[in-house]
Amino acid sequence: MLCANLGSLKRTIIVGPKGPSPGINSKTPTVFSCRPAQLPAKAGALPLPVLQRKHLGMENLMFVYCSCKVIWTLLVAAVGCASSLPVGDDSLCSAEELAKYSITFTGKWSQAAFPKQYPLYRPPAQWSAMLGVTHSSDYSMWKKNEYASNGVRDFAEKGEAWVLMKEIEEAGEKIQSVHGIFSAPAISSGTGQTSTELEVHPRHPLVSFVVRIVPSPDWFVGIDSLNLCEGDHWLEEVTVDLFPYDAGTDSGFTFSSPNFATIPQDTVTEITCSSPSHPANSFYYPKLKILPPIAQVTMVKIKKNLLGLPAPYVNMPDKSNEVIDTISETPLDCEVSQWSSWGLCRGVCRKTGTKIRTRFILLQPANNGTPCPNLDEETGCEPENCV
């Protein structure tokens, strides 16, 4: 949008929408006018062409000045509009003021689904307590491909929640990005259920939580910023399959690996059937395209009674060793060691003898996986040191 003066013609540019706009008081449109410079009343002794050139120079200066003024005002308006736009999807939530949900965590970590190195004792497969938060997009508990905080590191490695709780509380106090914290009891086996209740707000419709895989170096499952609001209403029910993540703070490959700090710290990454690509990894199943879910979480909106109050909630104790639905069986192939060196040749002098080499089983097959091959091999040889 530009202003220009052509002779005595006055061109007026109106800037601003029909209605109010963030950053500009637009009850009435903003008007910029560029008035033509008037010819001097007394030309004196200057020739007319000189006066005309001076007049055109003044017109050009006025044109540049007006143009810059209009562009600057438009930039200020644009910045004002941008600063008032919602940061994330949670700002667009126009649902009722509050909503309460029951959240149920179901462990599916069974020996049938994950037979490789399945922990049976010291300690057996189990789940830590759940720690979660409802928040806005200004806060992030953890995020894939980003570095874990000190609180998430302590929780993923040792199950200690104090530092993570402090981080959440500080975020709530400083930028008011947290609405509430929730937790659920631990599960003493790989399969079972635990549940609790959470509350969301239109300005804090996102849910995040973590549950530690026990035992493990720094592995966990969880949800990062799941939005329970959809436009003007809350979702009635949400179910999410969960897969293991590596916090990037410990370099152990197996469930029972000793502490081995990752230096420098790595980012949070999803553990898959082929990554990390190392046969020693407890989740390494190269014949699978995708790991079966190791856990599942379901959130159900609690309906209000006739008085407008949420229905009473009964905290469910953890249900260990209870499998809610059919668990897939992951085939596990037999793994054997390398062959040993050949043994001594045995036999009668001047006749063909035999020698043997052996190997041993590293991993027993399971769930119709490939059976183990022969563990010893024999071949002919000529006896040595014959007289």
Legacy VTK file of the C-alpha trace (Angstrom):
# vtk DataFile Version 3.0
C-alpha trace
ASCII
DATASET POLYDATA
POINTS 387 float
0.000 0.000 0.000
1.637 3.260 -1.036
0.877 6.961 -1.088
1.668 9.068 -4.109
1.109 12.601 -5.251
0.542 13.278 -8.901
0.285 17.017 -9.538
-2.633 18.301 -7.494
-4.181 14.803 -7.172
-4.532 13.592 -3.543
-4.513 9.776 -3.050
-5.620 8.495 0.358
-4.901 4.963 1.603
-7.015 3.435 4.369
-5.257 0.819 6.438
-6.991 -1.548 8.817
-9.763 -4.160 8.730
-13.422 -3.483 9.147
-13.328 -4.716 12.728
-10.850 -4.330 15.608
-7.428 -5.905 15.090
-4.865 -6.826 17.754
-2.119 -4.237 17.960
-4.203 -1.357 16.375
-7.088 0.573 17.866
-9.303 0.065 14.852
-12.635 1.442 15.972
-12.174 3.766 13.012
-9.923 2.982 10.070
-6.477 4.541 10.188
-6.119 7.094 7.390
-2.866 8.189 5.891
-2.970 11.115 3.455
-0.171 12.528 1.377
-0.795 16.191 0.636
0.877 17.701 -2.427
3.497 20.313 -1.760
2.263 23.767 -2.817
4.160 25.877 -5.342
5.794 28.946 -3.816
3.552 32.001 -3.938
6.459 34.145 -5.086
8.693 32.596 -7.616
11.190 35.451 -7.466
13.763 35.439 -10.192
13.954 31.639 -10.434
12.971 30.262 -13.818
9.839 28.116 -13.957
11.680 24.844 -14.938
13.865 25.189 -11.810
10.808 25.656 -9.617
9.162 22.660 -11.209
12.252 20.493 -10.565
12.312 21.599 -6.909
8.609 20.872 -6.642
9.082 17.366 -8.075
11.958 16.728 -5.630
9.712 17.671 -2.702
6.995 15.373 -4.062
9.459 12.469 -4.184
10.550 13.107 -0.594
6.919 13.231 0.526
6.238 10.001 -1.359
9.119 8.191 0.388
8.154 9.593 3.807
4.516 8.555 3.502
5.418 5.129 2.146
7.777 4.443 5.051
5.195 5.638 7.562
2.533 3.331 6.127
4.891 0.305 5.985
6.101 0.889 9.559
2.543 1.078 10.881
1.639 -2.116 9.021
4.663 -3.906 10.526
3.678 -2.804 14.034
0.151 -4.068 13.393
1.448 -7.409 12.114
3.660 -7.882 15.158
0.731 -7.045 17.412
-1.429 -9.606 15.654
1.276 -12.277 15.809
1.843 -11.734 19.521
-1.840 -12.283 20.238
-2.116 -15.547 18.269
-2.414 -18.808 20.226
0.888 -20.574 20.815
-0.429 -24.140 20.594
-3.593 -26.117 19.964
-4.500 -25.931 23.655
-5.215 -22.182 23.242
-8.026 -23.072 20.849
-9.895 -25.159 23.416
-13.360 -23.709 24.090
-14.808 -26.645 26.012
-16.580 -26.413 29.339
-14.515 -25.088 32.208
-13.190 -28.321 33.715
-13.252 -32.026 32.944
-12.244 -35.036 35.015
-10.924 -38.324 33.643
-10.121 -41.724 35.012
-6.781 -42.931 33.683
-5.960 -46.658 33.613
-2.493 -47.985 32.862
-2.284 -51.607 31.674
1.048 -53.416 31.612
1.498 -55.908 28.754
5.091 -56.828 29.466
4.796 -60.627 29.472
7.304 -63.379 28.804
5.234 -64.484 25.819
5.311 -61.053 24.186
8.919 -60.225 25.157
10.721 -63.530 25.735
14.270 -62.262 25.250
16.087 -61.834 28.573
12.735 -61.532 30.343
13.487 -60.666 33.992
12.172 -63.385 36.315
13.956 -62.386 39.536
16.271 -59.838 41.208
14.029 -57.993 40.472
11.299 -59.545 38.301
9.585 -57.559 35.550
7.449 -54.773 37.042
6.348 -51.144 36.648
7.098 -48.110 38.790
4.446 -45.712 40.010
2.974 -43.404 37.382
3.783 -39.690 37.628
1.868 -37.321 35.385
0.791 -33.734 34.894
-1.933 -31.752 33.103
-0.537 -28.638 31.479
-0.469 -26.125 28.626
1.830 -26.090 25.615
4.261 -23.870 27.513
5.430 -26.883 29.533
6.975 -30.163 28.401
7.691 -33.042 30.786
9.681 -34.971 28.163
9.885 -35.038 24.406
11.215 -37.473 21.833
14.539 -36.458 20.224
15.187 -33.861 22.941
17.347 -34.074 26.051
15.753 -35.401 29.226
15.722 -33.098 32.235
17.509 -34.023 35.460
14.150 -34.987 36.926
13.280 -37.348 34.075
16.794 -38.820 34.238
16.467 -39.628 37.967
13.003 -41.096 37.435
13.994 -43.233 34.427
17.196 -44.527 36.031
16.235 -44.920 39.693
12.507 -44.299 39.985
13.122 -41.213 42.145
10.462 -38.550 41.606
11.599 -35.690 43.880
13.574 -33.696 41.299
10.895 -34.177 38.630
8.195 -33.029 41.068
10.228 -29.916 41.845
10.621 -29.155 38.125
6.867 -29.450 37.621
6.094 -27.206 40.595
8.570 -24.554 39.440
7.035 -24.534 35.958
3.601 -24.076 37.500
4.750 -21.181 39.685
6.820 -19.301 37.106
4.760 -19.516 33.925
1.500 -20.986 35.240
1.704 -23.747 32.673
0.707 -26.600 35.017
-2.819 -27.298 36.198
-2.338 -30.414 38.311
-0.171 -33.427 39.159
-1.467 -37.004 39.342
0.039 -40.364 40.276
-0.948 -44.022 40.343
0.472 -46.971 42.334
3.231 -49.219 41.015
2.517 -52.652 39.508
4.519 -55.521 40.987
4.602 -57.566 37.762
4.955 -56.996 34.030
1.223 -57.440 33.417
-1.491 -55.760 35.444
-3.379 -52.517 35.931
-3.209 -49.362 37.993
-5.432 -46.290 37.794
-6.124 -42.849 39.187
-7.945 -39.635 38.306
-6.872 -36.394 36.627
-8.388 -32.996 35.888
-7.932 -30.814 32.798
-8.776 -27.180 32.086
-9.359 -25.367 28.767
-6.066 -23.535 29.247
-4.356 -26.764 30.364
-5.829 -29.574 28.223
-2.596 -31.558 27.675
-1.611 -34.727 29.534
1.913 -36.098 30.018
3.192 -38.912 32.224
6.066 -41.368 32.685
6.248 -44.924 34.069
9.624 -46.567 34.557
10.365 -50.059 33.202
11.818 -52.095 36.108
14.491 -53.380 35.810
16.181 -51.328 33.100
19.087 -48.905 32.592
16.966 -45.790 31.854
13.942 -47.082 29.985
10.379 -45.869 30.410
6.990 -45.567 28.748
4.767 -42.537 28.704
2.783 -39.895 26.853
3.973 -36.473 25.769
1.379 -33.665 25.590
-1.767 -35.582 24.599
-4.575 -33.076 23.967
-7.909 -34.164 25.492
-9.766 -31.163 24.042
-11.178 -31.091 20.529
-12.572 -27.671 19.673
-15.536 -26.987 21.951
-15.720 -30.360 23.699
-13.677 -32.841 25.674
-12.941 -36.273 24.235
-15.041 -38.993 25.857
-12.414 -41.753 25.731
-8.831 -42.108 24.513
-6.714 -45.280 24.320
-3.012 -45.201 23.420
-0.595 -48.105 22.908
2.737 -47.493 24.619
6.226 -48.464 23.494
9.570 -48.263 25.317
11.779 -45.180 25.293
15.427 -44.676 26.212
16.076 -41.541 28.293
19.544 -41.185 26.756
21.359 -41.044 30.109
22.582 -44.650 30.508
24.237 -46.848 27.883
23.090 -50.246 29.157
21.791 -52.726 26.560
19.889 -55.190 28.755
17.267 -55.055 31.487
19.829 -55.913 34.161
22.782 -53.872 32.839
24.929 -52.149 35.485
25.027 -48.357 35.588
27.016 -46.977 32.658
26.434 -43.257 32.212
26.064 -41.946 28.658
28.651 -39.176 28.206
27.783 -36.874 26.613
24.091 -37.291 27.299
21.980 -38.418 24.341
18.419 -37.432 23.443
15.278 -39.398 24.284
14.779 -42.071 21.622
12.182 -44.756 20.973
13.397 -48.336 21.354
12.309 -50.531 18.457
12.801 -54.139 17.392
15.853 -53.052 15.354
17.157 -50.022 17.254
19.563 -50.067 18.974
20.853 -52.448 16.321
22.764 -54.766 18.610
22.001 -58.444 19.305
22.615 -57.911 23.016
19.745 -55.426 23.305
16.805 -56.822 25.271
14.285 -55.528 22.714
16.231 -56.655 19.634
13.904 -58.825 17.495
15.197 -58.442 13.912
12.463 -60.658 12.414
9.695 -58.348 13.640
8.570 -55.252 11.764
7.368 -53.561 14.952
7.418 -54.395 18.642
4.114 -55.339 20.242
2.846 -52.683 22.684
4.517 -53.133 26.053
1.710 -51.222 27.791
-1.521 -49.333 27.136
-3.270 -46.371 28.723
-6.973 -45.495 28.601
-8.524 -42.194 29.696
-12.306 -42.022 30.139
-14.183 -38.784 30.851
-16.091 -38.971 34.128
-19.711 -38.020 33.571
-21.419 -35.633 35.956
-24.445 -36.649 37.986
-27.751 -34.794 38.118
-26.349 -32.246 40.567
-23.596 -31.356 38.139
-20.901 -32.994 40.232
-18.550 -35.706 38.996
-19.578 -39.248 39.840
-17.709 -40.647 42.846
-14.404 -42.212 41.889
-13.089 -45.350 43.515
-9.310 -45.762 43.354
-8.556 -49.176 41.880
-5.662 -51.096 43.405
-3.068 -52.482 41.061
-4.077 -55.794 39.527
-0.928 -57.825 39.252
-0.688 -60.863 37.008
-3.986 -60.036 35.336
-3.982 -59.998 31.559
-6.900 -57.958 30.266
-6.795 -58.998 26.622
-4.951 -61.449 24.480
-1.206 -60.857 24.492
0.654 -61.576 21.295
3.401 -64.166 21.370
6.684 -62.971 19.912
8.730 -65.793 18.310
12.214 -66.021 19.753
14.865 -67.898 17.787
17.582 -69.937 19.412
20.948 -68.260 19.686
24.190 -70.240 19.986
27.832 -69.363 20.527
30.622 -69.593 17.993
32.281 -72.958 17.430
35.127 -73.887 19.715
38.475 -74.902 18.235
38.849 -78.498 17.097
39.828 -81.045 19.710
42.630 -83.583 19.471
42.439 -86.215 16.785
41.545 -89.568 18.255
42.142 -92.905 16.545
44.568 -95.722 15.755
47.795 -94.869 14.003
47.778 -95.194 10.215
43.961 -95.138 10.263
41.517 -92.262 9.946
40.584 -90.811 13.323
38.019 -88.213 14.436
38.073 -84.813 16.107
35.199 -82.779 17.596
34.306 -79.137 18.146
31.377 -77.787 20.212
29.230 -74.713 20.871
26.646 -73.829 23.510
23.204 -72.202 23.733
23.084 -68.474 24.405
19.309 -68.091 24.210
16.643 -70.771 24.320
13.918 -70.561 21.648
10.374 -69.576 22.582
6.937 -69.177 21.005
7.673 -71.407 17.973
10.950 -69.665 17.225
13.736 -71.370 15.290
14.992 -74.402 17.290
18.614 -74.767 18.306
21.005 -76.472 15.825
23.434 -79.273 16.722
25.848 -78.264 19.415
28.718 -80.530 18.349
30.365 -81.400 15.044
32.684 -84.268 14.102
35.138 -84.644 11.249
37.847 -87.059 10.123
41.524 -86.560 10.813
44.914 -88.261 10.773
46.214 -89.145 14.256
49.371 -87.291 15.162
52.563 -88.405 16.950
52.252 -91.981 15.648
55.383 -94.185 15.961
LINES 1 388
387 0 1 2 3 4 5 6 7 8 9 10 11 12 13 14 15 16 17 18 19 20 21 22 23 24 25 26 27 28 29 30 31 32 33 34 35 36 37 38 39 40 41 42 43 44 45 46 47 48 49 50 51 52 53 54 55 56 57 58 59 60 61 62 63 64 65 66 67 68 69 70 71 72 73 74 75 76 77 78 79 80 81 82 83 84 85 86 87 88 89 90 91 92 93 94 95 96 97 98 99 100 101 102 103 104 105 106 107 108 109 110 111 112 113 114 115 116 117 118 119 120 121 122 123 124 125 126 127 128 129 130 131 132 133 134 135 136 137 138 139 140 141 142 143 144 145 146 147 148 149 150 151 152 153 154 155 156 157 158 159 160 161 162 163 164 165 166 167 168 169 170 171 172 173 174 175 176 177 178 179 180 181 182 183 184 185 186 187 188 189 190 191 192 193 194 195 196 197 198 199 200 201 202 203 204 205 206 207 208 209 210 211 212 213 214 215 216 217 218 219 220 221 222 223 224 225 226 227 228 229 230 231 232 233 234 235 236 237 238 239 240 241 242 243 244 245 246 247 248 249 250 251 252 253 254 255 256 257 258 259 260 261 262 263 264 265 266 267 268 269 270 271 272 273 274 275 276 277 278 279 280 281 282 283 284 285 286 287 288 289 290 291 292 293 294 295 296 297 298 299 300 301 302 303 304 305 306 307 308 309 310 311 312 313 314 315 316 317 318 319 320 321 322 323 324 325 326 327 328 329 330 331 332 333 334 335 336 337 338 339 340 341 342 343 344 345 346 347 348 349 350 351 352 353 354 355 356 357 358 359 360 361 362 363 364 365 366 367 368 369 370 371 372 373 374 375 376 377 378 379 380 381 382 383 384 385 386
